[in-house]
Amino acid sequence: MQLCGITKQQLDQLAVTCFHEKWSNRTQLKIIRMARTIADLAGTKDITDTAIEEAISWKKETTQAQQPNPS
């Protein structure tokens, strides 16, 4: 299955990560869109593993930044 240049393995990796992080399906779509943008900026036709990993790391950073600091 090809969806905007993403492979089944990449989708599976993303699904596992989202399950562990308790992220919604909506978040998965946002990560795919972000990875597509990263791949476009890199000049690649398909979404690369690196683009997926970078999009996931961006999401993790924003999630951590939004959590309140325990005082």
N, C-alpha and C positions, 0 to 999 in steps of 0.2 A: 504494500500500500504506500503510495507516494502522496503526501499532503504538503504542499508548498515546499518541496525539496527536503522533507524530513523523513528519515528512515524509521522502520518499525523498531529497531534497536534503540534509537534515540527516544522514541515515544515511550518505550518500556522503561528506559533509564529515568526519564522525566516522571513517569507515573510512580515509580518506586520512591524517588526523591520526594515527590509531593505527598505521598502516603506517609513517609517518615516525618516530614515537616508539618503534616496536618494542613496542607494547602488545598484549596478548592479546585474544581475543574476550571473555574473562571481564571484562577491564578495560573493554571497550566497553559491556558490559551494566551495569557499575557506574556508568559515566558517564551512561548513559541514565537509570538510576534516580535519580542525583543531579540530573540536569536536570529530571526529573519533579517531584522535591521542590522544586527552585528555582521551577519554574513554579507549583506548588501554593501556595507561600508568596507568590508574586506575584499569586495569584488569577486565573491564566489557565487556560483549558480545555485548550489544547494546549501542547506544549513549544515555546518560542520559540527563535529563533537565539541570543538573548542568554543564555538559560538553558543552551544547549549550550556556548556559549563560556565561560560562567562555570564550568561543571562541568569543562571541559577545563583551564581555568587552575588550578582547585583541584588537579586531578590532577598537572599539571606542577609545581606548588609542592611537593606531597608527595613526588613523585619526586625532585626536586632536594634536598629536605631529607634524604632517606634515603641519598643518595650520599655516600661518604666524601670528606672534604676532602683534596686532595693536599697533603702536607707537604714 
